Amino acid sequence: MVKVLKISSLELAVDFEEIFDGASVEEATQKAHNQKMPSEFAKASITDNKLISAKIKLIGEENNGSK
């Protein structure tokens, strides 16, 4: 049996949804506005993708005695 490794580089367009809470609308809005990156709790939806490159290389081969 032969094993190969594929390494792919993709460009993704992703929409994130996240809920922010606060004591007031202003506080919750400020939290949302100040966030730089989505948190681990954000819901992500991939809207588009583009394959940039892919490489495939041999990583292992079992020798079963036959040639």
Sine and cosine of phi, psi and omega as CSV:
sin_phi,cos_phi,sin_psi,cos_psi,sin_omega,cos_omega
0.00,0.00,0.64,-0.77,0.00,-1.00
-0.93,-0.37,0.60,-0.80,0.05,-1.00
-0.87,-0.50,0.67,-0.74,0.08,-1.00
-0.81,-0.58,0.42,-0.91,0.03,-1.00
-0.91,-0.42,0.77,-0.64,0.06,-1.00
-0.94,-0.35,0.80,-0.60,0.06,-1.00
-0.91,-0.41,0.88,-0.48,-0.05,-1.00
-0.91,-0.42,0.60,-0.80,0.10,-0.99
-0.91,-0.42,0.86,-0.51,-0.04,-1.00
-0.86,-0.52,0.49,-0.87,0.17,-0.99
-0.95,-0.30,0.82,-0.57,-0.08,-1.00
-0.88,-0.47,0.56,-0.83,0.22,-0.98
-0.93,-0.37,0.83,-0.56,-0.11,-0.99
-0.75,-0.66,0.71,-0.70,0.15,-0.99
-0.99,-0.15,0.71,-0.70,0.03,-1.00
-0.90,-0.43,0.63,-0.78,0.10,-0.99
-0.85,-0.53,0.74,-0.68,0.01,-1.00
-0.50,-0.86,0.61,-0.79,-0.01,-1.00
-0.99,-0.16,0.72,-0.69,0.07,-1.00
-0.88,-0.48,0.64,-0.77,0.03,-1.00
-0.84,-0.54,0.33,-0.94,0.02,-1.00
-0.21,-0.98,0.12,-0.99,0.01,-1.00
-0.94,0.35,-0.39,0.92,0.01,-1.00
-0.60,-0.80,0.19,-0.98,0.05,-1.00
-0.87,0.49,-0.65,0.76,-0.01,-1.00
-0.89,0.46,-0.68,0.74,0.00,-1.00
-0.91,0.41,-0.71,0.71,0.02,-1.00
-0.90,0.43,-0.66,0.75,0.03,-1.00
-0.91,0.42,-0.64,0.77,0.02,-1.00
-0.90,0.43,-0.66,0.75,0.05,-1.00
-0.87,0.50,-0.71,0.71,0.01,-1.00
-0.90,0.44,-0.67,0.74,-0.02,-1.00
-0.91,0.41,-0.60,0.80,-0.06,-1.00
-0.98,0.18,-0.24,0.97,-0.03,-1.00
-0.96,0.28,0.79,-0.61,-0.03,-1.00
-1.00,0.03,-0.64,0.77,-0.03,-1.00
-0.77,-0.64,0.54,-0.84,0.07,-1.00
-0.87,0.49,0.56,-0.83,0.03,-1.00
-0.99,0.12,0.08,-1.00,0.02,-1.00
-0.92,0.39,-0.23,0.97,-0.02,-1.00
-1.00,-0.05,-0.06,1.00,0.00,-1.00
-0.95,0.31,0.58,-0.81,0.08,-1.00
-1.00,0.05,0.80,-0.60,-0.04,-1.00
-0.93,-0.37,0.69,-0.73,0.08,-1.00
-0.78,-0.63,0.87,-0.48,0.04,-1.00
-0.97,0.23,0.86,-0.51,-0.05,-1.00
-0.98,-0.18,-0.37,0.93,0.00,-1.00
-0.34,-0.94,0.49,-0.87,0.09,-1.00
-0.53,-0.85,0.45,-0.89,-0.03,-1.00
-0.63,-0.78,0.81,-0.58,0.04,-1.00
-0.97,0.25,0.84,-0.54,0.02,-1.00
-1.00,0.00,-0.77,0.64,0.03,-1.00
-0.32,-0.95,0.32,-0.95,0.07,-1.00
-0.55,-0.84,0.66,-0.75,0.04,-1.00
-0.79,-0.61,0.67,-0.74,0.03,-1.00
-0.83,-0.55,0.78,-0.63,0.03,-1.00
-0.67,-0.74,0.49,-0.87,0.02,-1.00
-0.95,0.30,0.77,-0.64,0.01,-1.00
-0.87,-0.49,-0.28,0.96,-0.01,-1.00
-0.20,-0.98,0.51,-0.86,0.00,-1.00
-0.56,-0.83,0.80,-0.60,0.07,-1.00
-1.00,0.08,0.69,-0.72,0.04,-1.00
-0.99,-0.11,0.95,-0.33,-0.04,-1.00
-0.99,-0.13,0.19,0.98,0.07,-1.00
1.00,0.01,-0.25,0.97,0.01,-1.00
-1.00,-0.07,0.48,-0.88,0.00,-1.00
-0.82,-0.57,0.00,0.00,0.00,0.00
